[in-house]
């Protein structure tokens, strides 16, 4: 059988390179490449070897991709944009069977075209959100609507953490279940940080990771395996607009469970409250990183045992937001840059230092912010290191629970969500006028603020 696209998809789902799959199956990498391009058929012997090596059902492997591609492409070709092109069904069938890569490219391109058309229609209609079909925004909404707390998953992770502690540690827990943990150079892992060798039942971790990252990667593997059914149940309770959105949520749930394994809820919240939410002190207790603890602090929303609710933001030096979690209702802007008066943006000039700040929004809401830079472990000389800034913010009334706010004078900095939504007319840091305000033309006067507005 010709199963090229199915084989390639399987390899990518398992996180394998052609070289690694070839070693697992006892064949050459070039033969894997020929199989994936449908230039060689998959024999019955190889089909059984695939099933045994990766513990798969033969019927799943034997599923026919050509028919699926033919059906999907036929649907795409009904789009009016192709109405003047004659494409007989036989040609469509030949394309889907003989050229699966081109078929997939066509489907992806048409999907991107549809999403752009929908976004354009929303903009023309006025007020339509461009994030409606954005899988990243959809994943963020999934966690935001749950205040970043997944009760069933958190409780099961806490129980499993207790089981791991009884057996010694996570490495021993896996060893009892037949999985050996090995730390290897990134060159051997082909630059991967974590890879599970199903054939030899080995969990391979890059030896360049620091202790907290190693522990988290091991916990992440346990989450994906021991908690697979719990994660699957949470996903089945939600409908997603795309496979990408579902994949992003699955990754987020696995990371959530991994953090709950390393920092189980009840012990973590007791430690947090006893230490006044001192992030570095908590990190020392659990052997975790500053960012891991900050992230976990946003999940303390168990009914009857809530911690201080936090808003979490991570961005790079260019201001690109790579993670956003909210348990406070902080009105962060979905579009446009953030407010330059928030000292989160100043952390890059003072790396590793914790900066605190009282904030006041235009509507009078007050928040307390903790910000600091974090750096990935790099992995050696000449390895790229990503430096990012993270911020935790809680409401002013919850700030009294934080050691960072003790003795701090409550002199809030007036900030806005983003310039286009902020109506502080006197702000000298403004980069753009707010929506709905007319700018006055004054040829004889120049105020410190870049714009002067007509009275609203």
N, C-alpha and C positions, 0 to 999 in steps of 0.2 A: 504494500500500500504506500501511496505517496502522502506523507504526513508532515511535509516541510513546515508550514506555518504553525501547526499544532506543536511540533517538536521545539521550534524556536520559542513559542510562547511558554511552553513548559520550562525550558531552560532559564528564561528570564524570570519566571515566577519563583524558581528555586534559587535565583541569584547566582547562577553559574556562568562561567565563561565556556567557550567551546573547548578550550584546553582542558579545563577541569572535568567537564562532562565526558570528554574522550577518555581521560584516565579512569573515571568511574566505570565506563562501559567496556574498557579494554579495546578501543579502536583509535584511529588517528583523528586529530583535529580537522584535517582536510576532509575526511569522510563525513564528519559531523556537518561541515559547511555544505558539502554536496547534498546531504539529506535535507538540510533546511532550505535549500534552493530547489527542492524537488527534482534534482538531477540523479538521485538514486532512490530506490524504494526502500521502505523499512521492512526487513524480513521478519518472519514469525519469530525466529530466534532472538533478534534484536528487540522486538516488541516485548517478549517475555523478560529479557534482561533489563529493559527499562522499568518494567513493572516491579521486578524484584529489587532492583537497586534503589528506587525512589519510593517504594511501597505504594504503588498506584494501582488502580483498577484498569485492567486491559481494555475494557469497553470504553473507558474515558479516553484512553490514548487513541483508540481507533475511531473516534468521532470524525465525521467528514466535514472539513472546512470549506471545500469547494462549493457545496450546496448553499452553505450559509452566506459565503461571499456573493454568490450569484443572486440570491434573494435580496441581500442588502443593496447591491449595486443596481439591481433592477428598480428598487424603490427610489434610489438617488436619481436615476436617469429619468424618472417621471417629473423631475423638477422642470418648470417652464424654461429655465435657462438653456436646457438641452433640446428643446422642442424641434429645432430645425436640423438636428443631426440624426441621420439614419443609423441605428445600432441594432442589428438583428439579434435575437435571443442567442443564436449560436455563437456570435462573437462575444457576447457577455459571458457565456458559459466558458468559452476558451480562455478569456481573460482571467476569470476567477479561479480556474483550475490550473492554468499554466503559469500565471503571473500573480501569485498571491501578494507579493510585496507591493506591486503597482496597485492592486485592488485595495489594499489597506491604505496606501497613500491617497488614493482617490476618495475613499470614505472619510479619512481624517480632514482632507482639504475641504470637502463639502460640509462637514460638520462645523469647521471653523467659519466658513462662509455663512452658514445659517445663524450661528451665534452673533456674528458681526451685524447681520441684517436685523436681527431682533434688537440688538443694542441700539442700532441706528434708529429703528422705529420708536423705541422708547424715548430716545432723546428728542426726536421730532414731536412726539406727543406731549413732551414737557413733563418733567418730574419723574419719568421712569428711571428706576435704578439700574445702572449698568452692571451691578454685581449680581443680578438675578440669576444669570447663567454662569457665574464664576464659581468653580468648584472650591477654591480656597475660601471664598466668602461663605459658601454653603457649609463648609466644615466648621468655620468659625461660629456660624449661627447655631450649629448643632450643639456645641459646647456652651455657648453663651446662654441659650434658652434653658439649659440645665444648671446654670450658674457654676459651670465647670466642676460639677460633682455627679458621679455615677454611682449611686448607692450600692446596687447589687455587685458591681465589679469591685468597688472599694472594699466591701465587707469580705468577699471571697478572697481577695488579695491579702487582707489582714489575716484570715484564717490560714492561708497557705504560707504566709510569712512565719507564723507560729510553728507550722510543720517543719519548715526549713531550719528554724532555730533549734528545734529538738534534734534534728539530724546533724547539726554542727554548723554548716554554712551552705551557701548556694552550690558551691562546687561539689561538696559531699552529697547534697541532695540530688544533683544530676548523676553523679557517679553510681549511686544506688540504683538509679533507673537506667543504667547502661550507657550513659553519655559521658565521655571524657572531655575535660576542658583543657585546652592547650593554648599557650601564648607564643605566637610566632612572629617573625619579622614581617613587615608590611609587604616586602618584596615577594615573599613566599605566598602571601595572601592576595597578590596582584592588586595591592593598594586598598583592599577592603579592610574595614575595621572589625567586621564580624562575619563569619561564614559557618554555616552548619554543613558538615560533611555527612550526609545521610548514610552513605555506603559504609563508612567506618564508624558511624555514630560518635563523631567528634565535633565539639564546639570550638572553633578556632577564633581566637581573639588577637588583635594586633598588640604586640608587646610594647609598642610606643605609647599606649594610652596610660594615663595616670590611674591611680587606684580607684578613684570615684567613677571614672568612665568605664573601667573594666567591670566594676560591680554592676553598673547600670546596664552594660551590654549583656552580661550574664542574666540579669533579671529580665531584660527584654526578650531573650530567648525563652525563658520560662513562661513569660506572659503569652508569647505566640503559641506555645505548645500546651502547657498545663491549663491555661485559661482560654483556650481556643473556643470552647463551647459557650462560655460566658460572654466573650466578645461577640461571637456570632449571634447570640440572643439579643444583645443590645442593638446590633445592626438590623436584625429582622424586624424590630419594632419601629423602624424608621424607613421611609422611602426616599431615595436619592434621585436627583435629576440626571446623574451621570455616574459611570463606573469610577471615574477619577475622584469625584467627591466621596464616594463610598470608600475608596482606597485610602484617601487622606484621613477620613474619620477612623478607619481601622487602625492606621498607624498611630493616630492620636490616642485611641483607646489602649493600644498596646503600651505606649509610653506612659499613659496614666497608670496602668496596672503595674508596670515596672517600678514606677516611683512609689506606689503603695506597698510593693513588696520590700523595697529598701527602707522606706520610712512608713511603717504601718500606722494607721490613723490614730488610735488611742495613745500610743506611746509618743507619736510625733506631736500631737496637740498638747499633751502634758508638758513635754519638753519646751515647746514654743511658748506656752504661757509662763512657765517657770523662768525662762530666760528672757522674758520681755520681747519676744520675737526678734532676738538678736541673731541675724542670719548666719554670721560667721561662727558663733558659738554653737548653734544648732547643727551646722555643717560638720563641726568637729565631733559632735556626739554620734552622728550617723555615718561619718566617713563619706559625706557627699560634697558636692561642689556648691558654690554660692548660688549659681543659677538653678541647680536641681532643687535646692531648698526653697528659693524664691518661687519657683514654679509650683512646688507642693503646697506652699502657703495659700495659693489661690483656690485650693480644693477643699478647704476646711468648712464645708457646708452641711455636715451630717445633722439631720433634724434632732434637736435637743442637745447637741454637742458641737455647736458652731464655734469657729474661731473668728478672728477679725477678718472681715471680707476685704479682699484686695483686688485691684486692677493691675494686670501685668502687661508690660510692653517691652519688646526687644527690637532694636533697630541698629543699622550699621552707620558708618560715618557719613554716608550719602543721604541718610534719612529714610532708607527703605525699611519698612516694617516687616520683619520675618515671623513674628509671633505676637498674638494679642489674645489675652484671656481676661474675662471680666466677671467679677462677683459683686461689684459695687454699684453698677449703673453709671460708670464714668462715661461721659459723652464724647468719646474719641471720634474724630472725623474719619469717615470711610474713604474720603478723597481729599487730596491736597496735603500740603505739609503741615506739620505740627507747629505749635507756638514756640518761637525762638527764646521766649522768656522763661520757659521751663528748663531748669538746669540739667535735665537729662541730656541735653545736647552739649553741655560743657564737660561731661565726664571724660570725653576723649582727650581733653587737655590735662586731666588729672587722673590718669589710669590707676585702677586699683583702689581708689579712695571712695568711701561712701559719702555721697552728697545728700543732704536733706533739705527740704523746702516746703513751706506752707503755700498752698495755691488757692486762689479765689477765682471762680469763673464769673462771667458777666451776669449770670442770674443770681449771684450771691452764694452759691454752693462752695464749701471749703473742703479741701483735701490736704493730706499730708503725704509727701513723696519721698521715697528712698531710691537713689540711683547710683549705679556703679558700672564700670566696664567689666566685661568677662572675656576671656581668651580661650580658644580651644587649645588642646594639648600640643598641637603642632606635630610633633613626632620626630624631631631631629633637626640638624643644621640644614638650612636652605629649604626647609619645608614651609609651605605657606601657613600663616597663622591668621585666623579670622578674629578681629577684635570687634566686639559689639557692646552696646550699652543696654542695660536692662533697668527698668523702673518698676517699683511697686508703689501703688498709691491707695490709701484708704481714706474714708471720710474723717472729718475733723473730730467727731465724737468718738470714733474708734481709735484715734491716734493716741489717746491717753493710755492705751494698753501696750504701746510700743516704747522700748527703751530709748529709741532714737529721738523721740519727741520730748523726753523728760528734760526740763530746763531750757527748752527751746522757746524763745519768744514768738508768740503767734502774730507775726507781722507778714501777712500773706502777700505773695506776689500776684498782681492781677494778670491773669493769662486768658487766652481764648482757646477755643477748640481748634480753629484754623482761621486764618485771616478773612476768608470769604464769608465766614459765619460769625465773626466777632464785630460787635458794633462799638468798641471802645475808640471813640474818635480821636482821643489824645495820644494813642499809642505811637511811639517813635519807631518801634520795631516792625511796624506793619509793612507787608510786601505787596498787598493788593487791597483794593477797596472792598467793603462788604457788599453782598448781594442786596439790592433794593435801596441803596443809598446813592443819591446824586452827588457828584463832586462839584464843588464851587470853583469857579475860575476867579482868581484874585491876582491881578497884575501888579498890585502895590504892596502886597504883604506875603511873607513866607514864614509859616509857623514851623516849630521843630518837627511836628508830625508830617509825614510825606503827603497826606491828603487832608483837605478841608471839606466838610460835608454840609449839605443843606440840612436844615432842621427837619427831622422826621415827623 
